[in-house]
Amino acid sequence: MSPPGPRKTFRSARPPLPAAVRQFHKVSILLLTHNNANYTRLCLESLFAHTHFPAFEVILVDNASTDHTPTVLAEFATLHPEIRL
């Protein structure tokens, strides 16, 4: 019996992406919220503090919150052009 070869993983099995695709590939992050302004603020602060990918957008969806969640979302949208409401 011969020794096992290198382990196949998703990254090693697929062909590399062309440089043009890697350069302009955009990641979308979707955040749904409802009446959790404090947690939403913490989530967004963490997201922007720890996301280092150069091409991303954040899509925020508020499900008719009755607290100050809409205000929090609007504040973040003015500070970060990556946000879509």
C-alpha positions as CSV (number, residue, x, y, z in Angstrom):
1,M,0.0,0.0,0.0
2,S,1.4,3.4,-1.0
3,P,1.3,6.4,1.4
4,P,-1.6,8.8,0.9
5,G,-0.9,11.8,-1.4
6,P,-1.6,15.4,-0.5
7,R,-5.0,16.0,0.9
8,K,-7.4,17.6,-1.6
9,T,-9.3,20.6,-0.3
10,F,-11.7,23.0,-2.0
11,R,-9.0,25.6,-2.6
12,S,-6.5,23.1,-4.0
13,A,-9.1,21.3,-6.2
14,R,-10.5,24.4,-8.0
15,P,-8.5,26.4,-10.6
16,P,-7.2,29.8,-9.5
17,L,-9.4,32.8,-10.4
18,P,-8.2,35.2,-13.0
19,A,-6.6,38.3,-11.5
20,A,-9.3,40.6,-12.9
21,V,-12.0,38.6,-11.1
22,R,-10.1,38.6,-7.8
23,Q,-9.5,42.3,-8.0
24,F,-13.1,43.3,-8.4
25,H,-15.0,40.6,-6.6
26,K,-17.5,42.2,-4.1
27,V,-18.8,40.5,-1.0
28,S,-22.3,41.4,0.3
29,I,-23.0,41.2,4.0
30,L,-26.7,41.2,4.8
31,L,-27.9,42.2,8.3
32,L,-31.5,41.9,9.3
33,T,-32.7,43.6,12.5
34,H,-35.8,44.3,14.5
35,N,-35.8,46.3,17.8
36,N,-32.3,45.5,18.9
37,A,-30.6,48.9,18.5
38,N,-27.8,48.2,21.1
39,Y,-26.9,44.8,19.6
40,T,-27.1,46.2,16.1
41,R,-24.7,49.0,17.0
42,L,-22.3,46.5,18.5
43,C,-22.6,44.2,15.5
44,L,-21.9,47.1,13.0
45,E,-19.0,48.4,15.1
46,S,-17.4,44.9,15.2
47,L,-18.1,44.4,11.5
48,F,-16.3,47.6,10.5
49,A,-13.5,47.1,13.0
50,H,-12.6,43.6,11.8
51,T,-13.5,43.5,8.1
52,H,-10.3,44.0,6.1
53,F,-11.6,42.8,2.7
54,P,-11.2,45.7,0.2
55,A,-14.5,45.2,-1.7
56,F,-17.6,44.7,0.3
57,E,-21.1,46.2,0.9
58,V,-23.3,45.9,3.9
59,I,-27.1,45.7,3.2
60,L,-29.1,46.6,6.3
61,V,-32.8,45.6,6.5
62,D,-34.9,46.8,9.4
63,N,-38.1,44.9,9.9
64,A,-40.3,47.9,11.2
65,S,-38.4,48.5,14.5
66,T,-40.2,50.6,17.0
67,D,-37.1,51.5,19.1
68,H,-34.2,53.7,17.9
69,T,-32.8,51.1,15.5
70,P,-33.7,53.1,12.4
71,T,-31.7,56.0,13.8
72,V,-28.7,53.8,14.5
73,L,-28.8,52.4,10.9
74,A,-29.0,55.9,9.4
75,E,-26.1,57.1,11.5
76,F,-23.9,54.2,10.3
77,A,-25.0,54.8,6.7
78,T,-23.8,58.4,6.8
79,L,-20.4,57.2,8.2
80,H,-19.8,54.2,5.9
81,P,-20.4,54.5,2.2
82,E,-20.4,50.6,2.0
83,I,-23.9,50.6,3.7
84,R,-27.1,50.3,1.7
85,L,-30.4,50.7,3.6
